[in-house]
Structure formats: C-alpha cells, structure tokens
Amino acid sequence: MDEALKETKNGVTINLVVSPNAKKTEIVGYNEWRKAIEIRIKAPPKGGKANAELVKFFESIFGRSVEIVKGQTSTQKTILVKGLSKNEALKILRNISKQNG
C-alpha cells in the first residue's frame, strides 16, 4: 500500500483504481500491479457523480480537503489529501483495511 502514496509539499497523493456503480462505497484493497488502492464507488460515472462521491468519501476518512489531481475521466485516478503526511495517511488507511477485514 505504501507505494500508492507519495508525500508532496501540499499533502499526500494517493493512486486509486476506481470502480463506479458498486453496491456501496468502500475501499476494497491494494492493486500490486498498478500500485494503487482499489475503491468501489456507489455513484455512476455520469456527470461527475462518481468523482464527487469519491472526494466526499476521502474527505470524511481523512477529515481534510481532497481533490482529484489526475484521471478525472479515467478509472485510474490520483487524489491529493491536503495538509496530511504520508505516514498519517497510511495509518488511517491501514486502520480502515483492518476494519473491513
């Protein structure tokens, strides 16, 4: 999971593989091959709905401002979590992974 995150001067970027139209919004796991965290989004990929839900989901997890910095129209995206270190982000994500089993 470590390789999906990169610390920047503005916060931490996280590489994601997103699957829209899911039963519920959740983090599924880690894609070793793509070096990205896999996430399912309940919203459809129309009119920016899945992107909006993705941003809202990660803002609720991290309690920080989140923006999509790469892959607006792709299933492979990079988000920026502002004002968070890589270690803090990893800790939060690992806790979520443990809760999801």
N, C-alpha and C positions, 0 to 999 in steps of 0.2 A: 504493500500500500504506500510505502514511503516514496517510491519512485513517481507516484501520481501527483505529489505535492512539490511545489517549489516556492521558496521564500523570495519575495521581492521587496523593494523599498516601500511599497504601498500596502503590503499584506502578504497573503499566500495565494498562489494559483493552484487550482486543482483540476486535473484532467478527468473528464467524465465520458462514459458511454451511456447515452440516454435512450430508453425505450418508452415511447408515449403510448397512450391508450391502455394502460395497465389497470388492474382491479383496484390497486391502491398505490399511493406514492410511498416508495421505500428505497433504501439502499440495499442492493442485492448482494454485492460482494466486490471482488477485485479481479480485473481482467489482466492477467500476467502479460499476455501477448501485446496488448495495447498500452500497458502501463497506465491504466485508468480505472477509476471507481465506477462500477455499474450501478445505475439507478433506474428505477421504473417510475414513470410519471402517469398519474391518472388522466390528466387532461389530454385532449387530442392535439396533434401538431398543426393546428389551423389557427391563423390569425394571431400567432404569438402566444397562444394559451398555455402550451406546454412550457415555453420559456419562462413565462410569468410565474407559473406554479413552481418551476424549478428554483427560481430566485427566491420566492417566498419560503419554500421548504428549507433551503440552506440558510436563509436569514433567521428562521426560527431555531435551527440547530445551533448556529454559531452566535446568535444574538448580535450580529454585525451586519453592516451593509454588504451586499453581494451584487456583482454584475457579471454578465457573460461577456468575456473579452475575445472569444474566438469560437466560431462554429454556430453562429446564430441560426442557420438553416440546416445544420448537419446533426447527425446523432452523436458525433464526437464533438464535445464542447470543452472549453476551458473557462472556469469561473475564477473571479478574483474575490477573495474574502478580505475586506479592508481592515487594516489595523490588527491583524492576527498573525502570530508567528507559526511557523511550520510545526513546531513541537506541540503548541496548544491545539492546533487543528487536528493533528494526528491523534492526540489523546482523546479528543471529543469523538472522532470517527471510530476509534477502536472501542470506546465505550458503547457506541451505537451498535457496532458489529457484534459485541458480546450479548447485548440485549436481544438482538434479532436471532441469536443462536448460532 
